[in-house]
Amino acid sequence: MAEPLRCSLNISFHFPGAPLLEALDGAAAAGFHTIELLDPFSTDLDDLERELERRGLRLDLFNLPMGDFAAGDRGIAADPERREEFRRGVEQAVALAERLGPTKANGLPGRRIAAMPESAQLALAVEQLGWAADRLSDVGVRVNAELLNPVDAPGMLLRDLAMTEQLVDALDGRVGLLLDIYHLQRTHGELLPTIERTAGITGHIQIADAPGRTEPGSGEINFGNVLAAVAASGYAGLIGCEFRPSAPDIDPFAWMAEVDAVKA
């Protein structure tokens, strides 16, 4: 009998705007032991380590420093004017990983820079993420790259799957593909063949329904089929629940019983 799929909770999306301690309490109360965190760098590392331990939580995935998220930044790895800022951020990530023991990082290259040839900007993203991958591999963390759909995040360098695969392929296994089912649906669709085709390079999977980035079963995606395809692909890692509940008075994890998934 196949093992159930194991899911972690992205507390940054699930509890938008909530103070960190409140979000950690919410994850623990929901029955999770493993979380994802969009920005762990805005909190004192000693405090974060203590509060995770206090609640019996562990960090699986985090984002490398992204710049000013509120101003629209979604990563800085492909910005030539922020090369050293990115590398300083990677050193912060190394220190975090040594303390908290995550296994994955999401490295977003950021915005497309119109004044720079696209090939040159992609080459810079390959250089920077490759350097980050080598540095973080020393502390047991694998870097992944993710496309962001152009509806929610217009103007990004990695705006489609082909370009994201090009970057991953150029790094020859040093960086994995973060396959976000929500972004993939909003950009391309064709979820089942894509899950099968990219199985060899997929380093992490995140889920949310479309078009509202809400819990599975609340939108247009057939998650029974999607998660069956994930299981058939051989993916053995955690699946990040990166969604917002569609209403305040529902159980946003009721779908797990229907697709043989459990909280990790």
ZADO-1210 file (C-alpha; in nm, 4 decimals, padded with zeros to 6 digits):
<atoms>
<atom x="00.0000" y="00.0000" z="00.0000" code="MET" pos="1"/>
<atom x="00.1359" y="00.3427" z="-00.0996" code="ALA" pos="2"/>
<atom x="00.2377" y="00.5858" z="00.1690" code="GLU" pos="3"/>
<atom x="00.0189" y="00.8983" z="00.2012" code="PRO" pos="4"/>
<atom x="00.1489" y="01.2257" z="00.0651" code="LEU" pos="5"/>
<atom x="00.2922" y="01.4441" z="00.3395" code="ARG" pos="6"/>
<atom x="00.2124" y="01.8149" z="00.3526" code="CYS" pos="7"/>
<atom x="00.3728" y="02.1102" z="00.5266" code="SER" pos="8"/>
<atom x="00.2092" y="02.4483" z="00.5826" code="LEU" pos="9"/>
<atom x="00.3288" y="02.7760" z="00.4372" code="ASN" pos="10"/>
<atom x="00.2393" y="03.0018" z="00.7268" code="ILE" pos="11"/>
<atom x="00.3148" y="03.3232" z="00.5370" code="SER" pos="12"/>
<atom x="00.0285" y="03.2546" z="00.2947" code="PHE" pos="13"/>
<atom x="-00.2049" y="03.0716" z="00.5287" code="HIS" pos="14"/>
<atom x="-00.2019" y="03.3480" z="00.7899" code="PHE" pos="15"/>
<atom x="-00.1480" y="03.6623" z="00.5797" code="PRO" pos="16"/>
<atom x="-00.0556" y="03.9650" z="00.7842" code="GLY" pos="17"/>
<atom x="-00.0522" y="03.7741" z="01.1122" code="ALA" pos="18"/>
<atom x="00.2365" y="03.8285" z="01.3548" code="PRO" pos="19"/>
<atom x="00.4883" y="03.5459" z="01.3389" code="LEU" pos="20"/>
<atom x="00.4062" y="03.4030" z="01.6814" code="LEU" pos="21"/>
<atom x="00.0357" y="03.3954" z="01.5975" code="GLU" pos="22"/>
<atom x="00.1081" y="03.2171" z="01.2691" code="ALA" pos="23"/>
<atom x="00.3294" y="02.9606" z="01.4438" code="LEU" pos="24"/>
<atom x="00.0556" y="02.8998" z="01.6992" code="ASP" pos="25"/>
<atom x="-00.1932" y="02.8559" z="01.4164" code="GLY" pos="26"/>
<atom x="00.0240" y="02.5978" z="01.2406" code="ALA" pos="27"/>
<atom x="00.0680" y="02.3973" z="01.5599" code="ALA" pos="28"/>
<atom x="-00.3026" y="02.4191" z="01.6427" code="ALA" pos="29"/>
<atom x="-00.3874" y="02.2914" z="01.2941" code="ALA" pos="30"/>
<atom x="-00.1784" y="01.9808" z="01.3599" code="GLY" pos="31"/>
<atom x="00.1296" y="02.0591" z="01.1503" code="PHE" pos="32"/>
<atom x="00.4848" y="01.9916" z="01.2639" code="HIS" pos="33"/>
<atom x="00.6551" y="02.1284" z="00.9515" code="THR" pos="34"/>
<atom x="00.6263" y="02.4728" z="00.7970" code="ILE" pos="35"/>
<atom x="00.7419" y="02.6904" z="00.5102" code="GLU" pos="36"/>
<atom x="00.8284" y="03.0547" z="00.5691" code="LEU" pos="37"/>
<atom x="00.8410" y="03.3240" z="00.3044" code="LEU" pos="38"/>
<atom x="01.0747" y="03.5591" z="00.4906" code="ASP" pos="39"/>
<atom x="01.2580" y="03.4260" z="00.7961" code="PRO" pos="40"/>
<atom x="01.5073" y="03.7129" z="00.7859" code="PHE" pos="41"/>
<atom x="01.2798" y="03.9795" z="00.9329" code="SER" pos="42"/>
<atom x="01.2837" y="03.7967" z="01.2684" code="THR" pos="43"/>
<atom x="01.5748" y="03.7609" z="01.5076" code="ASP" pos="44"/>
<atom x="01.7264" y="03.4169" z="01.4489" code="LEU" pos="45"/>
<atom x="01.7529" y="03.3383" z="01.8204" code="ASP" pos="46"/>
<atom x="01.3845" y="03.4224" z="01.8651" code="ASP" pos="47"/>
<atom x="01.2812" y="03.2191" z="01.5624" code="LEU" pos="48"/>
<atom x="01.4760" y="02.9140" z="01.6760" code="GLU" pos="49"/>
<atom x="01.3316" y="02.9355" z="02.0266" code="ARG" pos="50"/>
<atom x="00.9724" y="02.9794" z="01.9109" code="GLU" pos="51"/>
<atom x="00.9913" y="02.6910" z="01.6639" code="LEU" pos="52"/>
<atom x="01.1302" y="02.4622" z="01.9326" code="GLU" pos="53"/>
<atom x="00.8670" y="02.5746" z="02.1823" code="ARG" pos="54"/>
<atom x="00.5886" y="02.4617" z="01.9485" code="ARG" pos="55"/>
<atom x="00.7576" y="02.1477" z="01.8160" code="GLY" pos="56"/>
<atom x="00.7821" y="02.2913" z="01.4647" code="LEU" pos="57"/>
<atom x="01.0556" y="02.2532" z="01.2044" code="ARG" pos="58"/>
<atom x="01.1283" y="02.4612" z="00.8965" code="LEU" pos="59"/>
<atom x="01.1373" y="02.2726" z="00.5655" code="ASP" pos="60"/>
<atom x="01.1609" y="02.5515" z="00.3059" code="LEU" pos="61"/>
<atom x="01.2309" y="02.9232" z="00.3078" code="PHE" pos="62"/>
<atom x="01.2887" y="03.1917" z="00.0465" code="ASN" pos="63"/>
<atom x="01.6275" y="03.3454" z="-00.0074" code="LEU" pos="64"/>
<atom x="01.6179" y="03.7218" z="00.0562" code="PRO" pos="65"/>
<atom x="01.3805" y="03.8756" z="-00.1961" code="MET" pos="66"/>
<atom x="01.4302" y="04.2513" z="-00.1628" code="GLY" pos="67"/>
<atom x="01.1350" y="04.4741" z="-00.0780" code="ASP" pos="68"/>
<atom x="00.8370" y="04.2385" z="-00.1106" code="PHE" pos="69"/>
<atom x="00.5826" y="04.5110" z="-00.0319" code="ALA" pos="70"/>
<atom x="00.7235" y="04.7201" z="-00.3163" code="ALA" pos="71"/>
<atom x="00.6916" y="04.4319" z="-00.5621" code="GLY" pos="72"/>
<atom x="01.0331" y="04.2697" z="-00.5378" code="ASP" pos="73"/>
<atom x="01.0247" y="03.8920" z="-00.5871" code="ARG" pos="74"/>
<atom x="01.3920" y="03.8106" z="-00.5658" code="GLY" pos="75"/>
<atom x="01.7118" y="03.9914" z="-00.6587" code="ILE" pos="76"/>
<atom x="01.9407" y="03.7182" z="-00.7949" code="ALA" pos="77"/>
<atom x="01.9165" y="03.8441" z="-01.1537" code="ALA" pos="78"/>
<atom x="01.9738" y="04.2126" z="-01.0764" code="ASP" pos="79"/>
<atom x="02.3311" y="04.3150" z="-01.1627" code="PRO" pos="80"/>
<atom x="02.3143" y="04.6156" z="-00.9300" code="GLU" pos="81"/>
<atom x="02.2284" y="04.3907" z="-00.6340" code="ARG" pos="82"/>
<atom x="02.4827" y="04.1157" z="-00.6882" code="ARG" pos="83"/>
<atom x="02.6576" y="04.1650" z="-00.3544" code="GLU" pos="84"/>
<atom x="02.3310" y="04.2222" z="-00.1689" code="GLU" pos="85"/>
<atom x="02.2150" y="03.8821" z="-00.2931" code="PHE" pos="86"/>
<atom x="02.5360" y="03.7131" z="-00.1828" code="ARG" pos="87"/>
<atom x="02.5146" y="03.8711" z="00.1606" code="ARG" pos="88"/>
<atom x="02.1628" y="03.7349" z="00.1803" code="GLY" pos="89"/>
<atom x="02.2867" y="03.3876" z="00.0944" code="VAL" pos="90"/>
<atom x="02.5333" y="03.4098" z="00.3837" code="GLU" pos="91"/>
<atom x="02.2377" y="03.4966" z="00.6074" code="GLN" pos="92"/>
<atom x="02.0645" y="03.1876" z="00.4711" code="ALA" pos="93"/>
<atom x="02.3664" y="02.9725" z="00.5544" code="VAL" pos="94"/>
<atom x="02.3614" y="03.0961" z="00.9139" code="ALA" pos="95"/>
<atom x="01.9881" y="03.0268" z="00.9340" code="LEU" pos="96"/>
<atom x="02.0284" y="02.6774" z="00.7909" code="ALA" pos="97"/>
<atom x="02.3017" y="02.5898" z="01.0379" code="GLU" pos="98"/>
<atom x="02.0652" y="02.6732" z="01.3226" code="ARG" pos="99"/>
<atom x="01.7251" y="02.5572" z="01.1959" code="LEU" pos="100"/>
<atom x="01.8070" y="02.2660" z="00.9649" code="GLY" pos="101"/>
<atom x="01.5810" y="02.3325" z="00.6629" code="PRO" pos="102"/>
<atom x="01.6459" y="02.1243" z="00.3530" code="THR" pos="103"/>
<atom x="01.5203" y="02.3537" z="00.0747" code="LYS" pos="104"/>
<atom x="01.5402" y="02.7171" z="-00.0308" code="ALA" pos="105"/>
<atom x="01.3483" y="02.9006" z="-00.3006" code="ASN" pos="106"/>
<atom x="01.5740" y="03.1274" z="-00.5049" code="GLY" pos="107"/>
<atom x="01.3700" y="03.3802" z="-00.7015" code="LEU" pos="108"/>
<atom x="01.5665" y="03.5689" z="-00.9709" code="PRO" pos="109"/>
<atom x="01.3263" y="03.8632" z="-00.9672" code="GLY" pos="110"/>
<atom x="01.2147" y="04.1182" z="-01.2226" code="ARG" pos="111"/>
<atom x="01.2947" y="04.1286" z="-01.5910" code="ARG" pos="112"/>
<atom x="01.5267" y="04.4247" z="-01.6539" code="ILE" pos="113"/>
<atom x="01.4293" y="04.5735" z="-01.9889" code="ALA" pos="114"/>
<atom x="01.7620" y="04.7518" z="-02.0430" code="ALA" pos="115"/>
<atom x="01.9547" y="04.4231" z="-02.0169" code="MET" pos="116"/>
<atom x="01.9514" y="04.1518" z="-02.2852" code="PRO" pos="117"/>
<atom x="01.7357" y="03.8671" z="-02.1616" code="GLU" pos="118"/>
<atom x="02.0072" y="03.6109" z="-02.2316" code="SER" pos="119"/>
<atom x="02.2542" y="03.8091" z="-02.0222" code="ALA" pos="120"/>
<atom x="02.0093" y="03.8418" z="-01.7354" code="GLN" pos="121"/>
<atom x="01.9323" y="03.4715" z="-01.7453" code="LEU" pos="122"/>
<atom x="02.3068" y="03.4007" z="-01.7425" code="ALA" pos="123"/>
<atom x="02.3414" y="03.6191" z="-01.4326" code="LEU" pos="124"/>
<atom x="02.0588" y="03.4273" z="-01.2638" code="ALA" pos="125"/>
<atom x="02.2376" y="03.1009" z="-01.3461" code="VAL" pos="126"/>
<atom x="02.5628" y="03.2356" z="-01.2026" code="GLU" pos="127"/>
<atom x="02.4091" y="03.3692" z="-00.8833" code="GLN" pos="128"/>
<atom x="02.1802" y="03.0755" z="-00.8112" code="LEU" pos="129"/>
<atom x="02.4622" y="02.8339" z="-00.8899" code="GLY" pos="130"/>
<atom x="02.6834" y="03.0127" z="-00.6389" code="TRP" pos="131"/>
<atom x="02.4019" y="03.0048" z="-00.3833" code="ALA" pos="132"/>
<atom x="02.3397" y="02.6352" z="-00.4488" code="ALA" pos="133"/>
<atom x="02.7053" y="02.5484" z="-00.3932" code="ASP" pos="134"/>
<atom x="02.7231" y="02.7576" z="-00.0781" code="ARG" pos="135"/>
<atom x="02.4015" y="02.6180" z="00.0707" code="LEU" pos="136"/>
<atom x="02.4777" y="02.2581" z="-00.0194" code="SER" pos="137"/>
<atom x="02.7492" y="02.2755" z="00.2462" code="ASP" pos="138"/>
<atom x="02.4738" y="02.3055" z="00.5086" code="VAL" pos="139"/>
<atom x="02.2346" y="02.0518" z="00.3577" code="GLY" pos="140"/>
<atom x="02.0033" y="02.2892" z="00.1697" code="VAL" pos="141"/>
<atom x="01.9053" y="02.2496" z="-00.1948" code="ARG" pos="142"/>
<atom x="01.8138" y="02.5630" z="-00.3884" code="VAL" pos="143"/>
<atom x="01.5111" y="02.5548" z="-00.6201" code="ASN" pos="144"/>
<atom x="01.3838" y="02.7942" z="-00.8870" code="ALA" pos="145"/>
<atom x="01.0188" y="02.8790" z="-00.9495" code="GLU" pos="146"/>
<atom x="00.8175" y="03.0468" z="-01.2220" code="LEU" pos="147"/>
<atom x="00.5743" y="03.3154" z="-01.1070" code="LEU" pos="148"/>
<atom x="00.2622" y="03.3535" z="-01.3162" code="ASN" pos="149"/>
<atom x="00.2315" y="03.6813" z="-01.5102" code="PRO" pos="150"/>
<atom x="-00.1223" y="03.7472" z="-01.3835" code="VAL" pos="151"/>
<atom x="-00.0251" y="03.7822" z="-01.0175" code="ASP" pos="152"/>
<atom x="00.3389" y="03.8805" z="-01.0680" code="ALA" pos="153"/>
<atom x="00.3850" y="04.0561" z="-01.4020" code="PRO" pos="154"/>
<atom x="00.7289" y="04.1468" z="-01.5276" code="GLY" pos="155"/>
<atom x="00.9306" y="03.8622" z="-01.3765" code="MET" pos="156"/>
<atom x="01.2294" y="03.7034" z="-01.5485" code="LEU" pos="157"/>
<atom x="01.1043" y="03.3471" z="-01.4928" code="LEU" pos="158"/>
<atom x="00.7566" y="03.4002" z="-01.6345" code="ARG" pos="159"/>
<atom x="00.7030" y="03.0616" z="-01.7981" code="ASP" pos="160"/>
<atom x="00.8015" y="02.7009" z="-01.7505" code="LEU" pos="161"/>
<atom x="01.0320" y="02.6822" z="-02.0519" code="ALA" pos="162"/>
<atom x="01.2566" y="02.9594" z="-01.9219" code="MET" pos="163"/>
<atom x="01.2567" y="02.8113" z="-01.5721" code="THR" pos="164"/>
<atom x="01.3575" y="02.4722" z="-01.7090" code="GLU" pos="165"/>
<atom x="01.6292" y="02.6405" z="-01.9141" code="GLN" pos="166"/>
<atom x="01.7770" y="02.7861" z="-01.5963" code="LEU" pos="167"/>
<atom x="01.7520" y="02.4562" z="-01.4084" code="VAL" pos="168"/>
<atom x="01.9060" y="02.2628" z="-01.6981" code="ASP" pos="169"/>
<atom x="02.1952" y="02.5111" z="-01.7191" code="ALA" pos="170"/>
<atom x="02.2783" y="02.4348" z="-01.3567" code="LEU" pos="171"/>
<atom x="02.3014" y="02.0598" z="-01.4274" code="ASP" pos="172"/>
<atom x="02.1293" y="01.9290" z="-01.1152" code="GLY" pos="173"/>
<atom x="02.2659" y="02.1848" z="-00.8705" code="ARG" pos="174"/>
<atom x="01.9284" y="02.3647" z="-00.8579" code="VAL" pos="175"/>
<atom x="01.5888" y="02.1959" z="-00.8649" code="GLY" pos="176"/>
<atom x="01.2530" y="02.3020" z="-01.0031" code="LEU" pos="177"/>
<atom x="00.9998" y="02.4301" z="-00.7527" code="LEU" pos="178"/>
<atom x="00.6795" y="02.3099" z="-00.9161" code="LEU" pos="179"/>
<atom x="00.4028" y="02.5347" z="-00.7891" code="ASP" pos="180"/>
<atom x="00.0736" y="02.3897" z="-00.9105" code="ILE" pos="181"/>
<atom x="-00.1079" y="02.7204" z="-00.8700" code="TYR" pos="182"/>
<atom x="00.1434" y="02.9204" z="-01.0769" code="HIS" pos="183"/>
<atom x="00.1567" y="02.6436" z="-01.3352" code="LEU" pos="184"/>
<atom x="-00.2214" y="02.6409" z="-01.3774" code="GLN" pos="185"/>
<atom x="-00.2367" y="03.0201" z="-01.4103" code="ARG" pos="186"/>
<atom x="00.0417" y="03.0185" z="-01.6688" code="THR" pos="187"/>
<atom x="00.0106" y="02.7014" z="-01.8763" code="HIS" pos="188"/>
<atom x="-00.2374" y="02.4444" z="-01.7480" code="GLY" pos="189"/>
<atom x="-00.1499" y="02.0912" z="-01.8667" code="GLU" pos="190"/>
<atom x="-00.0733" y="01.9950" z="-01.5085" code="LEU" pos="191"/>
<atom x="-00.0634" y="01.6155" z="-01.5367" code="LEU" pos="192"/>
<atom x="00.1816" y="01.5831" z="-01.8287" code="PRO" pos="193"/>
<atom x="00.3998" y="01.8550" z="-01.6779" code="THR" pos="194"/>
<atom x="00.4213" y="01.6769" z="-01.3421" code="ILE" pos="195"/>
<atom x="00.5258" y="01.3588" z="-01.5233" code="GLU" pos="196"/>
<atom x="00.7714" y="01.5290" z="-01.7588" code="ARG" pos="197"/>
<atom x="00.9508" y="01.7334" z="-01.4927" code="THR" pos="198"/>
<atom x="00.9711" y="01.4595" z="-01.2285" code="ALA" pos="199"/>
<atom x="01.3461" y="01.4223" z="-01.2706" code="GLY" pos="200"/>
<atom x="01.4224" y="01.7853" z="-01.1877" code="ILE" pos="201"/>
<atom x="01.1466" y="01.8671" z="-00.9373" code="THR" pos="202"/>
<atom x="01.2919" y="01.9519" z="-00.5978" code="GLY" pos="203"/>
<atom x="00.9776" y="02.0759" z="-00.4270" code="HIS" pos="204"/>
<atom x="00.6035" y="02.1019" z="-00.4903" code="ILE" pos="205"/>
<atom x="00.3570" y="02.3608" z="-00.3639" code="GLN" pos="206"/>
<atom x="-00.0191" y="02.3593" z="-00.4034" code="ILE" pos="207"/>
<atom x="-00.3132" y="02.5986" z="-00.4089" code="ALA" pos="208"/>
<atom x="-00.6306" y="02.6036" z="-00.6129" code="ASP" pos="209"/>
<atom x="-00.6894" y="02.8498" z="-00.8942" code="ALA" pos="210"/>
<atom x="-00.7872" y="03.1167" z="-00.9610" code="PRO" pos="211"/>
<atom x="-00.8044" y="03.2437" z="-00.6013" code="GLY" pos="212"/>
<atom x="-00.4991" y="03.0719" z="-00.4477" code="ARG" pos="213"/>
<atom x="-00.7303" y="02.9062" z="-00.1985" code="THR" pos="214"/>
<atom x="-00.7469" y="02.5541" z="-00.0565" code="GLU" pos="215"/>
<atom x="-00.7690" y="02.2491" z="-00.2859" code="PRO" pos="216"/>
<atom x="-01.1282" y="02.1812" z="-00.3870" code="GLY" pos="217"/>
<atom x="-01.2303" y="02.5474" z="-00.3841" code="SER" pos="218"/>
<atom x="-01.1461" y="02.6255" z="-00.7467" code="GLY" pos="219"/>
<atom x="-01.0928" y="02.4752" z="-01.0898" code="GLU" pos="220"/>
<atom x="-00.8119" y="02.2211" z="-01.0307" code="ILE" pos="221"/>
<atom x="-00.8887" y="01.8511" z="-00.9875" code="ASN" pos="222"/>
<atom x="-00.6530" y="01.7781" z="-00.7002" code="PHE" pos="223"/>
<atom x="-00.7446" y="01.4114" z="-00.6910" code="GLY" pos="224"/>
<atom x="-00.5863" y="01.3752" z="-01.0345" code="ASN" pos="225"/>
<atom x="-00.3008" y="01.6153" z="-00.9615" code="VAL" pos="226"/>
<atom x="-00.1877" y="01.4484" z="-00.6409" code="LEU" pos="227"/>
<atom x="-00.2264" y="01.1030" z="-00.7945" code="ALA" pos="228"/>
<atom x="00.0122" y="01.2214" z="-01.0664" code="ALA" pos="229"/>
<atom x="00.2529" y="01.3540" z="-00.8019" code="VAL" pos="230"/>
<atom x="00.2492" y="01.0161" z="-00.6265" code="ALA" pos="231"/>
<atom x="00.2997" y="00.8314" z="-00.9557" code="ALA" pos="232"/>
<atom x="00.5933" y="01.0581" z="-01.0446" code="SER" pos="233"/>
<atom x="00.7942" y="00.9230" z="-00.7523" code="GLY" pos="234"/>
<atom x="00.8176" y="01.2563" z="-00.5723" code="TYR" pos="235"/>
<atom x="00.8944" y="01.1765" z="-00.2086" code="ALA" pos="236"/>
<atom x="00.9338" y="01.5215" z="-00.0543" code="GLY" pos="237"/>
<atom x="00.6881" y="01.7334" z="00.1376" code="LEU" pos="238"/>
<atom x="00.4147" y="01.9221" z="-00.0447" code="ILE" pos="239"/>
<atom x="00.3845" y="02.2810" z="00.0675" code="GLY" pos="240"/>
<atom x="00.0304" y="02.4044" z="00.1325" code="CYS" pos="241"/>
<atom x="00.0762" y="02.7588" z="00.0041" code="GLU" pos="242"/>
<atom x="-00.2818" y="02.8800" z="00.0059" code="PHE" pos="243"/>
<atom x="-00.5231" y="03.1073" z="00.1862" code="ARG" pos="244"/>
<atom x="-00.8492" y="02.9630" z="00.3233" code="PRO" pos="245"/>
<atom x="-01.1433" y="03.0635" z="00.1044" code="SER" pos="246"/>
<atom x="-01.3618" y="03.1451" z="00.4070" code="ALA" pos="247"/>
<atom x="-01.3021" y="03.1914" z="00.7807" code="PRO" pos="248"/>
<atom x="-01.5470" y="02.9252" z="00.8951" code="ASP" pos="249"/>
<atom x="-01.4305" y="02.6197" z="00.6966" code="ILE" pos="250"/>
<atom x="-01.1825" y="02.3405" z="00.7538" code="ASP" pos="251"/>
<atom x="-00.9212" y="02.4258" z="00.4888" code="PRO" pos="252"/>
<atom x="-00.7650" y="02.0794" z="00.5215" code="PHE" pos="253"/>
<atom x="-01.0772" y="01.8650" z="00.4762" code="ALA" pos="254"/>
<atom x="-00.9583" y="01.7734" z="00.1255" code="TRP" pos="255"/>
<atom x="-00.6662" y="01.5749" z="00.2674" code="MET" pos="256"/>
<atom x="-00.8836" y="01.2764" z="00.3611" code="ALA" pos="257"/>
<atom x="-01.0063" y="01.2512" z="00.0021" code="GLU" pos="258"/>
<atom x="-00.6613" y="01.2425" z="-00.1606" code="VAL" pos="259"/>
<atom x="-00.4659" y="01.0329" z="00.0923" code="ASP" pos="260"/>
<atom x="-00.2591" y="01.3207" z="00.2290" code="ALA" pos="261"/>
<atom x="-00.1502" y="01.3910" z="00.5858" code="VAL" pos="262"/>
<atom x="-00.0062" y="01.6798" z="00.7816" code="LYS" pos="263"/>
<atom x="00.3670" y="01.6440" z="00.8350" code="ALA" pos="264"/>
</atoms>
